[in-house]
Amino acid sequence: MVKGIRHIIFDLGGVLINIDYKLTEEAFQKAGIKDFKELYSQLHQTDLFDQFEMGFISKELFIDRLKQAASNTITESQIIAAWNAMLLDFPVRRLQILQQLHLYYDLFLLSNTNEIHEEAFNQILMQSHGIPNIGVFFDKVYLSHRVGLRKPMKEIFERVLQDSGLQPEHTLFIDDSPQHIEGAKLLGIQTIHLVKGMTIEADVFKNISA
């Protein structure tokens, strides 16, 4: 753990909730969007997904654009199911770690997400752990589609720092996407990049008692 830390900012997907982008890619390919991987991935996405993640377009327009990409051979329910296929589970140990850390640190969530995924991951949390909202673990939650900014834009990190009164040198940011880590570093925020195979329970906070 980095020394001198008072505040910790967590990413969501791939850090707290397990995700598998391949499942969404495969679901859309089966539904008729054969080039979905070229439209969306962890490292790159087209303007449609950027706009949806920043709340610039509605859920209805997002779904309609994907219907057009599939030549209208896909239904709204199929699109939502395919889009949510990447969202897997919240391991209980990660939620325990958040509870324990909150006794000693200010905790924040900073996620590139969207209206459909927000509803889905909170539903997963409720169904699997009886917890109604991810926000119960944090002092404040910053979701890209609610603030109109997304990582790795430096402006979204500035928003979090200024809004919550955080000093970057005392702030740790944990994310699994290298471009987001670089965005945080530009502002002097301390970072931990979870590369493939790393988890917060096994590699970052493994010494926290269960």
C-alpha positions in Angstrom: 0.0 0.0 0.0 1.3 3.5 -0.9 2.3 5.5 2.2 0.7 8.8 3.2 -2.7 7.9 1.8 -5.8 9.4 3.3 -8.3 9.0 0.5 -8.8 6.0 -1.9 -10.6 6.3 -5.3 -11.8 2.9 -6.7 -12.7 2.0 -10.2 -15.7 -0.3 -10.4 -15.5 -2.8 -13.3 -12.5 -5.2 -13.1 -11.7 -3.8 -9.6 -14.8 -4.3 -7.5 -17.1 -6.2 -9.8 -15.7 -9.0 -12.0 -16.3 -8.3 -15.7 -15.7 -10.1 -19.0 -15.9 -7.9 -22.1 -15.8 -11.1 -24.3 -19.2 -12.1 -23.1 -20.8 -8.9 -24.3 -18.9 -9.1 -27.6 -20.1 -12.6 -28.2 -23.7 -11.8 -27.3 -23.8 -8.9 -29.8 -22.1 -11.0 -32.5 -24.8 -13.7 -32.0 -27.4 -11.0 -32.2 -26.2 -9.8 -35.6 -23.5 -7.1 -34.8 -20.5 -9.0 -36.2 -18.0 -6.1 -35.8 -18.9 -5.3 -32.2 -15.3 -5.7 -31.0 -14.4 -2.8 -33.4 -17.1 -0.7 -31.8 -16.3 -1.3 -28.1 -13.5 -2.8 -26.0 -11.8 -2.0 -22.7 -9.2 0.1 -24.5 -11.2 1.7 -27.2 -14.8 2.6 -28.0 -16.6 4.7 -30.6 -18.4 8.0 -30.0 -21.7 6.2 -29.4 -20.4 4.6 -26.3 -18.6 7.7 -25.2 -21.7 9.7 -25.5 -23.8 7.2 -23.6 -21.2 6.9 -20.8 -21.2 10.7 -20.4 -25.0 10.9 -20.4 -25.1 12.9 -23.6 -27.6 10.5 -25.2 -30.6 8.7 -23.8 -30.9 4.9 -23.2 -33.5 4.9 -25.9 -31.2 6.5 -28.5 -28.4 4.2 -27.5 -30.6 1.1 -28.0 -31.9 2.5 -31.3 -28.4 3.0 -32.7 -27.5 -0.6 -31.8 -30.7 -1.8 -33.5 -29.6 0.0 -36.6 -26.2 -1.6 -36.4 -27.9 -5.0 -36.4 -30.2 -3.9 -39.2 -33.1 -4.0 -36.8 -32.9 -7.8 -36.3 -32.3 -7.4 -32.5 -34.9 -6.5 -29.8 -34.5 -4.0 -27.0 -34.4 -6.8 -24.4 -31.7 -8.6 -26.4 -29.6 -5.4 -26.5 -29.9 -4.8 -22.7 -29.1 -8.5 -22.0 -26.1 -8.5 -24.3 -24.8 -5.1 -22.9 -25.1 -6.4 -19.4 -23.5 -9.8 -20.1 -20.1 -8.4 -19.2 -21.2 -7.8 -15.6 -20.5 -10.8 -13.4 -20.2 -10.7 -9.6 -19.1 -8.8 -6.5 -16.8 -11.2 -4.5 -17.8 -10.9 -0.9 -14.1 -10.4 0.2 -13.9 -7.1 -1.8 -17.0 -5.8 -0.1 -15.5 -6.7 3.3 -12.3 -4.8 2.3 -14.3 -1.7 1.5 -16.1 -1.9 4.9 -12.8 -2.2 6.7 -11.0 0.5 4.7 -13.8 2.9 5.4 -12.9 2.9 9.1 -9.6 4.5 8.2 -9.8 6.2 4.8 -12.2 8.4 2.8 -13.5 6.2 0.0 -14.7 7.2 -3.4 -16.0 5.4 -6.5 -15.1 6.8 -10.0 -16.5 4.7 -12.8 -17.0 5.1 -16.5 -20.5 3.6 -16.7 -24.0 4.3 -18.0 -27.7 4.2 -17.1 -28.2 0.5 -18.1 -25.1 -0.8 -16.3 -25.8 1.3 -13.2 -29.2 -0.4 -12.8 -27.7 -3.8 -13.5 -24.7 -3.7 -11.1 -26.9 -2.5 -8.3 -29.4 -5.3 -9.1 -26.5 -7.8 -8.9 -25.4 -6.4 -5.6 -28.9 -6.6 -4.2 -29.6 -10.2 -5.4 -26.3 -11.6 -4.3 -25.6 -9.7 -1.1 -28.8 -7.9 -0.1 -27.2 -4.5 -0.5 -29.4 -2.1 -2.5 -26.7 0.3 -3.8 -22.9 0.4 -4.3 -22.9 3.9 -2.8 -23.3 2.5 0.8 -19.6 1.7 0.8 -18.4 5.2 -0.3 -18.3 8.8 0.9 -19.3 9.8 -2.6 -19.8 8.1 -6.0 -18.9 9.7 -9.3 -20.4 8.0 -12.3 -19.4 9.3 -15.8 -23.0 9.4 -17.1 -24.1 11.5 -14.1 -21.2 14.0 -14.1 -20.8 14.4 -17.9 -17.2 13.5 -18.0 -15.3 10.2 -18.3 -11.8 8.8 -17.6 -9.1 9.3 -18.7 -10.1 13.0 -19.1 -8.1 15.0 -16.5 -11.3 17.1 -15.9 -13.1 14.2 -14.2 -10.2 13.7 -11.8 -10.1 17.4 -11.1 -13.8 17.3 -10.4 -13.3 14.6 -7.8 -10.4 16.3 -6.1 -12.1 19.7 -6.0 -15.6 18.5 -5.1 -14.4 16.4 -2.2 -11.5 18.5 -1.2 -8.8 15.9 -1.7 -5.1 16.5 -2.0 -3.6 14.5 -4.9 -0.5 13.5 -3.0 -2.7 11.9 -0.3 -5.0 10.2 -2.7 -4.7 6.7 -4.2 -6.5 5.7 -7.4 -7.0 2.0 -8.2 -8.0 1.0 -11.8 -7.5 -1.8 -14.3 -7.2 0.3 -17.4 -3.7 1.8 -18.2 -5.1 4.9 -19.9 -7.1 5.8 -16.8 -4.1 5.4 -14.6 -2.1 7.8 -16.8 -4.9 10.3 -16.6 -4.8 10.3 -12.8 -1.0 10.6 -12.7 -1.2 13.8 -14.7 -2.7 15.4 -11.6 -0.2 13.9 -9.1 -2.6 11.3 -7.8 -0.9 8.1 -6.5 -2.0 5.1 -8.5 -2.1 1.3 -8.5 -2.7 -0.4 -11.9 -4.4 -3.8 -11.5 -2.9 -5.6 -14.5 -4.6 -8.8 -15.7 -4.7 -11.4 -13.0 -4.3 -9.0 -10.1 -7.1 -8.3 -7.5 -7.4 -6.0 -4.6 -7.9 -8.9 -2.2 -4.8 -10.9 -3.3 -2.4 -8.1 -4.3 -3.2 -4.8 -2.7 -5.1 -5.3 0.6 -4.2 -8.9 1.3 -2.9 -8.1 4.8 -6.2 -6.7 6.0 -7.8 -9.1 8.4 -11.0 -10.9 7.3 
